[in-house]
Amino acid sequence: MRTTQYVRQENAIATADAGGMRERWIWGLRLLRDIDAFAPGSSQLKPGRAEELTHAAAAAGRKLSDREIRRRLQCARTYRTESEFGRALAEFSSWTDLADAGFPRFDSEEGEPPADHRTDAERKRDLARAVADMIGDQGTLFPLDRFEPLEATLKDLGEYAAEMSELTARFQKRDTERREYLDRLVDAADGDLSTTWQAAHVRAFGDEVPA
């Protein structure tokens, strides 16, 4: 689980106005949508995940408790849209007051999409992952750590394919030479596979085994 993004958000909470209410909500949204945080179909954090987050925060000089993690997740689960959380902000002046009230629900605007906590870079990365999932096994033909599906052009893929073809040809040539050399050794040893390499080479070529 990558904790850097959570520590970065923790620092934003510590320096935010109004007790970092919005930053805590965004932190909760991030964790709620983190595919590494929850087991499939479970609403409970995977074992050890809360400890990872608290330890990472502590290493950065920030205090984060299990109770606070649960509060942020509850906030994120309650307020799925900007308008819902905006109404909560208008009603409560502090994070403590909002949490003590049990995160009461508020209506959202009709047709409003869920709030998106991601940066532009994170949206781009997640979309690339979705494309890679759609490509499936074919994606392994072009390594995703080298080619981003949303950025790499067919020219880029073509150059990589040519590079791999050239490399494969060199390996194939070497494999053929190796096989031909070994076949000659076996013939010189009359098929006796217990013959040593040096003895077979001397029989086949009349000299010592090359370095």
C-alpha positions in Angstrom: 0.0 0.0 0.0 1.4 3.4 -1.0 1.2 5.7 2.0 3.0 8.8 0.5 -0.2 10.3 -0.8 -1.8 9.9 2.6 1.1 11.6 4.4 1.0 14.4 1.9 -2.7 14.9 2.7 -2.0 14.6 6.4 0.4 17.6 6.1 -2.3 19.5 4.2 -4.8 18.8 7.0 -2.3 20.1 9.6 -1.9 23.4 7.8 -5.5 23.9 6.6 -7.9 26.5 7.8 -11.1 25.5 9.7 -9.5 22.4 11.2 -8.9 20.8 7.8 -12.5 19.5 7.5 -12.4 19.3 3.7 -9.0 17.8 3.7 -10.1 15.1 6.1 -13.1 14.3 3.8 -10.8 14.1 0.8 -8.4 11.8 2.7 -11.3 9.6 3.5 -12.5 9.5 -0.1 -9.0 8.6 -1.2 -8.8 5.7 1.3 -12.3 4.5 0.5 -11.4 4.2 -3.2 -8.0 2.7 -2.7 -8.0 -0.8 -4.2 -5.2 -1.9 -1.9 -7.0 -0.9 1.2 -10.0 -3.2 1.2 -10.6 -6.8 0.3 -13.1 -7.3 -2.5 -16.6 -6.9 -1.3 -15.6 -5.9 2.2 -16.2 -2.6 4.0 -13.4 -3.3 6.5 -9.8 -2.3 6.0 -7.5 -5.2 5.3 -5.5 -6.3 8.3 -2.5 -4.1 8.9 -3.7 -1.3 6.7 -4.6 1.1 9.5 -1.3 0.4 11.2 0.5 1.3 7.9 -1.2 4.6 7.8 -0.7 5.5 11.5 3.0 4.5 11.3 3.6 6.5 8.1 1.9 9.6 9.7 4.0 9.2 12.8 7.2 8.9 10.7 6.3 12.3 9.2 5.7 13.8 12.6 1.9 13.6 12.5 -0.5 11.9 14.9 -3.2 9.7 13.4 -5.3 7.3 15.4 -7.5 4.3 14.4 -10.5 6.3 15.6 -9.6 9.2 13.3 -9.3 6.9 10.4 -12.7 5.4 11.1 -14.2 8.9 11.3 -12.7 10.0 8.0 -14.0 6.8 6.3 -17.5 7.4 7.8 -17.4 11.0 6.5 -16.5 9.8 3.0 -19.2 7.2 3.0 -21.8 9.7 4.1 -21.0 12.6 1.8 -20.4 11.3 -1.7 -20.9 14.6 -3.5 -19.5 18.2 -3.2 -23.0 19.6 -2.4 -23.6 17.1 0.4 -20.3 18.0 2.0 -20.8 21.7 1.4 -24.1 21.6 3.3 -22.3 19.8 6.2 -19.7 22.5 6.2 -22.4 25.2 6.4 -24.0 23.4 9.3 -20.9 22.6 11.4 -18.0 24.8 12.1 -15.5 22.2 13.2 -14.5 18.6 12.4 -15.1 17.7 16.1 -18.6 19.0 15.9 -19.4 17.2 12.7 -18.0 13.9 14.0 -19.8 14.2 17.4 -23.0 14.8 15.5 -22.4 11.4 13.7 -22.0 12.9 10.2 -25.7 13.6 9.5 -26.8 13.2 5.9 -27.7 16.0 3.6 -29.2 16.0 0.2 -27.1 16.3 -2.9 -27.9 18.3 -6.1 -30.0 16.3 -8.6 -27.8 14.4 -11.1 -24.6 15.5 -9.3 -21.7 13.1 -9.9 -19.7 11.7 -7.0 -16.9 13.9 -5.7 -13.5 13.2 -7.3 -10.5 13.6 -5.0 -7.9 12.8 -7.6 -5.4 15.1 -9.2 -5.1 15.3 -13.0 -2.1 13.1 -12.9 -4.0 10.5 -10.8 -7.0 10.6 -13.2 -4.7 10.0 -16.1 -2.9 7.1 -14.3 -6.2 5.5 -13.4 -7.5 5.8 -16.9 -4.4 4.2 -18.2 -4.8 1.3 -15.8 -8.4 0.9 -17.0 -7.3 0.8 -20.6 -4.6 -1.7 -19.7 -7.2 -3.9 -18.0 -9.4 -3.7 -21.1 -6.4 -4.7 -23.3 -5.8 -7.7 -21.0 -3.0 -10.1 -21.9 -2.2 -8.2 -25.0 -0.9 -5.4 -22.8 2.0 -7.6 -21.8 3.3 -7.5 -25.4 4.3 -3.9 -24.7 5.5 -3.3 -21.1 3.2 -0.8 -19.3 6.1 0.5 -17.2 7.6 1.8 -20.5 4.4 2.7 -22.5 1.4 4.5 -21.1 -1.6 3.5 -23.2 -2.9 7.1 -23.2 0.5 8.5 -24.4 2.3 5.9 -26.4 1.8 6.2 -30.2 1.7 3.4 -32.7 5.1 4.7 -33.9 6.4 4.2 -30.4 5.1 0.6 -30.4 6.4 0.0 -33.9 9.9 1.1 -32.9 9.8 -1.1 -29.8 8.6 -4.1 -31.9 11.5 -3.6 -34.4 14.0 -3.3 -31.5 12.7 -6.6 -30.0 12.7 -8.3 -33.4 16.3 -7.4 -33.9 17.2 -8.6 -30.4 15.3 -11.8 -30.9 17.1 -12.4 -34.3 20.4 -12.0 -32.5 19.4 -14.5 -29.9 18.1 -16.9 -32.4 21.3 -16.8 -34.4 23.3 -17.5 -31.2 20.9 -20.3 -30.3 21.4 -21.9 -33.8 25.1 -21.7 -33.5 25.0 -23.3 -30.0 22.8 -26.1 -31.2 25.0 -26.8 -34.2 28.1 -26.8 -32.0 26.5 -29.2 -29.5 25.3 -31.5 -32.2 28.8 -31.8 -33.6 30.2 -32.6 -30.1 27.6 -35.4 -29.7 28.4 -36.8 -33.1 32.1 -36.8 -32.2 31.4 -38.6 -29.0 29.3 -41.2 -31.0 26.3 -40.2 -29.0 27.8 -40.9 -25.6 26.4 -38.1 -23.4 28.7 -39.0 -20.5 31.7 -37.8 -22.5 33.2 -34.6 -21.1 32.9 -31.3 -23.1 36.7 -31.1 -23.5 37.1 -34.6 -24.8 34.3 -34.2 -27.3 35.6 -30.9 -28.4 39.1 -32.3 -29.0 37.6 -35.2 -31.0 35.5 -32.8 -33.1 38.0 -30.0 -33.6 41.4 -31.4 -32.6 42.2 -28.6 -30.1 41.4 -27.5 -26.6 38.0 -26.2 -25.5 37.9 -22.5 -26.4 37.6 -19.9 -23.6 
